[in-house]
């Protein structure tokens, strides 16, 4: 049985994701096996907010080279979570904007 902390791995902090915070959209890296319903329940339980929608995307790993050696970065899954208008903001992102 997965806990909510196994589903939500970390927040993704980029310029594009910080612009979306103004419209109550937050971006997280999630477990690759997690579905939208599990992600919604985990966010609501961890942060105590009301989730309106969840969009997910699988990000493929990129090939990287160091001289003649070829490697690959890890594949991951991202979730864009939109909160309802009456929901409080997530404090984790507040100091970043």
Number of C-alpha atoms within 10 A of each C-alpha: 4 9 9 17 14 12 20 20 14 13 16 17 14 10 10 10 18 19 13 14 19 11 12 19 22 23 24 20 19 23 19 14 8 16 15 14 10 16 24 20 16 18 21 15 13 11 13 14 18 19 19 14 14 18 13 18 13 13 12 12 12 11 10 11 10 7 6 6 7 9 12 11 10 10 11 14 17 21 25 19 21 20 23 16 12 8 13 13 20 16 9 9 16 10 6 11 11
